[in-house]
Amino acid sequence: MTVVIEFKNLSLTYPNGLEALKNINLVVEEGEFVVVVGLSGAGKSTLIRSINRMTNPTSGQLIVDGEDVTFLKDNKLRSLRTKVGMIFQDYNLVKRLSVLRNVMAGRLGHTGTLKSLLGIFPQEDLKLAMDNLDRVGIKDKAYVRADQLSGGQQQRVSIARVVTQQPKVILADEPVASLDPPTSHKVMKDLRRISKEDNLTTIVNLHFIDMAMEYADRIIGMRDGEVVFDGPVSQVTKETFEQIYDRPIREDDLRGDEDDDE
């Protein structure tokens, strides 16, 4: 398999002295669907945001698609962020724009800022965006303002946008934290299916351990800025999560079934 992401002794210490990442060593291969779990403050978000350099490591190396990205700047950093797409907990859409215009923002790294601002896009890019909206089941919402959609629909717009970017890597930071159980499952199913169809390397932060078990190929457990577990989902048990969390599992660690509230 092809290695797409490699952490080599990577650490990140914030100016206030907080050690957010401590000597991380990980390899992620092409096409893997990895879920990172851990309590709030464990370092999950810092870990994935270091991959697209939304946070800046202080030591070690981070290799993405064969390139050391640890200290990239300017054009090279923009190029990295074209290859590494991001899905946020709060959707990060421009609410006053149409769904289609939000999805077309995924082409910004390919089209250029001026043409994007003017709404000038090649026909093949528009077709790509519409096809990706179809893949997440909301093609009929293409010309609706983003703020008219439900939370689950907005997150599916985010998935369509990131896939329209045509990245090699997708990062998703707590993508279902704001959604109810059935909607959470719909979003995760779409994300996993499209990742597999396009052979994308995907890393998702989740708090909910039942969803991690359902959708992950591999689970990475973090506690206090360190990786305390890394293995295929087939090796994970309730006791594994209790070791990662350093406490018994509670009801609020579970998202619930797909049929909840339906």
Summary of the structure (lengths in Angstrom):
residues: 262
radius of gyration: 18.2
end to end distance: 40.9
largest distance: 54.2
contacts: 839
relative contact order: 0.17
helix: 41%
strand: 24%
